[in-house]
Amino acid sequence: MDEEIQIQEEENQKREEKKITLLDYNVDKEIELQLLRLNKENAIDYAKKYARKPNGHFGYIKNHDCTNFASQIMAAGGKQYTL
């Protein structure tokens, strides 16, 4: 029984290690960890709310607003930006 528990724990550890590397496309590990810490529920709620009607508190670039919108979603999820 103890061996089964150990095998299960090792499998869980491998899964956790894979989660961190899923976003690894030459992205700095600190940025990757920030993405993993985002409040995904808040980010999704924001995206759903403003997908068709832009948030008036931000600028809008007609037909070219994808990066701006993605940044807004990240901010809604808790990403901290510095200037």
Secondary structure, DSSP 8 states (H G I E B T S, - for coil): -HHHHHHHHHHHHHHHHHHHHTT-SS--HHHHHHHHTS-HHHHHHHHHHHSSS--TTS---TT--HHHHHHHHHHHTT-----
